């Protein structure tokens, strides 16, 4: 009799539990935002993990919570950074850091806060160049409005080290001169010649006649041939003697002037 009463009691208990309605619980999808009442606090998530956006000052928002991603929710952006070290000791002309912003946002503004700030005082540079060896970083701030019209601002920070070279600069002489208007080798060109400001160069034709003699050659206003000279010069092989002015031996060679 006692067993029958126990079984009957269990039946009524299970029956009553079965009548209790069960509602599905849905976890927020990535990028969804919900406002808490009339406050300035919003609940959102990134990659399914929730975090909180709280109003800080003005119209800017501070990201809080466990997840501090490089990709902004809901629109999102990422930053690629490339750089180039110095090619020869203490030569700053070729070293640079360049950033590339990738975003699906349509309307946004971006600021670049570089360290050191002297690299870009106005905060509008996606690239800095002519750099010394050392440490550089950039804080990229993207400001935009979310899908409910609320102003947001999020940040990605990247760092890079520009390394110095291990060898001093060496000149590289181009022995082809092609004054055809394409901007390449329009004059006799010597790479890194600016690193040797006390240089002196002389150029002769194949019969030994002096065509050019000058100091502080720089591939620009001090270069050969000038436009006036070009019309009088035949396409031919010429010979040069380059003295760098640093105590090293003179560099001798030939160049070919090609005219169409």
N, C-alpha and C positions, 0 to 999 in steps of 0.2 A: 504493500500500500504506500509506504514511504517513497519507494522508487518511482511509482506512478505519479505522485504529486511532484517530485523533483523534475521528471521529464516534462510534465505539463507546464511547470513554471518556466523551464528553459524555452519551450515552444513560444509562450507568450512574450518572453524577453526578446527572442530573435525576431518575432513578428513585428514588435514595436520598433526595433532598430531598422528593419527593412522599410518602414513607413517614413523614416526621416529622409527628406530630400537632400541630395548631394549635388552641389554646384561646381562646375569646372573652374579652376583657377588658371588664369593665363598670365604668363610672365611677359613683361614688356618686350616688344621686338626692338632690335637695335635702332636707335635714332628717335624713338618716341619720346615726347615730352608732355608732362602733365603739370599744371599749375596747382599749388596748394592753396585752395580757397582764393582769397583776394590778396594774398601776400606776394612778395617779390621772390619767392622761392619756387623753383621748378625741379621736378624729378625727371631725369632722363637716363639714358644708358648708352653704353658703347660696347659693341660686340656682345650684347646680352648681359653685361655686368653693370648694375645700376650705380650711378653716382649722383651727387647733388650739385646743382648750379645755384649759387646764392648771389644776390646783388651786392656789389661792393661799394662803388662810388660812381656817381654820374650814371652812364649807361653801360658800364663795363661789368663783366661777370668774372668771378673767380672759380676755377674748377677745383672741386673738393672731392674727397673720397679715396677709395683704394686704388683706382686706376688712373694713371697719369700718362696717357698715350701720346705718341707723336702725331696721331691722326685725330683730327677734330670731329666731333659728332655734332649735328647730323651730316653736314656737308662734307667736311673732311679735307685735309691737305697734307701733303708730305713735301719734304725738301731734299733734293740731291745736291751734294757739294763736290766739286772737283777743284784740285789745286795743282800748282806746279812749283817745284823747288827752284832755288837759284841754280843757274847753269854753270856759273863760275864764281869764285870766292868774292863775296860782297858786291856782286853785280845785281842790281835790283830791277833792271828793265824787264826781265822775263818772268819774274815770280808773280803769281796771282792766286786769288781764291774766287771762285765763281759759284753762285747758287742758282738752282732751278726749282721754281715753285710749281707743284703739280696739284691742281684742285678741280673739283667739280662745281665749286661755287661760281655763280654768274656775276653777282654784284658784291664787290668787296674792296677794301683798301688794305695796303700792306706797308709796313715800316720795317726798316732794317737797322737794328741797333748793334753796331760793330764794336768790338774791343780789340785794340784801342779805338776810342771814338774819333781820333784824328784820321783814321782810315776813311771815314765817311761822315763828316760833321753834320750833314743835313738828314741823315737817316734814310736816304732814298737810293742806295746803291745795292744792286743785286750782284755786283762784281767789284772787287778792289784789286789793283795791280801795282806794279813797281814797288814791291814789298821787300823789306829787310827780312832776314832770317828771324824766326821767333814764333810765338804763340798768338793765334787769332781766333776769335769766336764771333758768331753772329746770332742774335736773337730776332727771329722773324715773327712779327705780330700781324696776324690777319684779323681784320674787323669786318663783321657782316651782320645781317639780320637773319634770325632763324625763321622757321615756317609759321610762327605765330607773330612775327613782326618785332621780336624783342632783340635789341642790340647785343651782340656778343663779340668777345675778343679772346682769341686763343693764341698760344705761342709754341714755336718749335725752336730749339736752340742747338746749334752745331758748332763744333770746335775743330781746328786743324792746326798742324804745326808745319811751318815753312822751314825746310832745312837748308843750311848753307852748303855750298859746293866744297869739294876737297881740293880743287886745283884752281889756279888763277886763270883769268881769261886768256884765250889765245885767238889771234886774228885768223880769219878764214877768207881767203881771196877768191872772188868769183872771176874766172878768166873769160867770161863771155859778156859782151856788151851788146844789147839788142834794143836800140832806141826806136821802138815801134809804137809807143803810146799806151802799152798795156800796164805800165807802172812797175814792171819787173825788169831789173837790170838795165834801166834806162841810161845809167852812167856806170862807170867802173866802180864796183861795190866791194867794200872790205868789211866783213862782219867784225864787230867788237872794236873797230878802230877808235871809237870814242873813249875807250879805256886807256888810250895812249895819246893824250892831247899834244904831246911834243913831237908827234910823228912828222916825217918829211918824205915826200915822194917825188920821183922824177919818171917821166914816160918818154920813150924814144920810138921813132919809126924804124923800119927794118934797115934803113940806111944810116942810122945813128943820129938823125936829126932830133933835137929836143922838141917835144910836143907839149909837155907840161912840166912845171916845177912849182911845188907849193908846200907850205907847212900847215899842220893841223887839219889835214884832210878829214872830212866828216860825211861824205856821201851825199851832201845836200848843196848848200851854197858854195862849199869848197869841194868841187868834184870835177871830173873830166869824162867826156867832153861837154862843153856848154852848148846850148842850142845854136849860138852863132858859129862856133867852131865846127859843128857837126856837118854843115853843108859843104865845108871845104875839105873835110877828111875823107879819104877813100876807105872803103871796106878793106881791111887788111889785118895783118898780125903786128902787134906793137909789144914793146918790152918795158918793164918797170923795175925800179929799185925802190924798195920801201925800207926806210929807217924808222923804227918805232920810237926812238929817242929815249929808250930805257937802258941803254948800254948793251943791248943784244946785237948780234950780227945782222947786217942788212938782209932783207928778204928779196930775192931776185926771181923774176918769172916773166911770163908772157901773157897777153890777152888778145882776144879776137874781137874786132869791131865788125859787126854784121849789119848791113843795111839792105833794105828791100829795094 
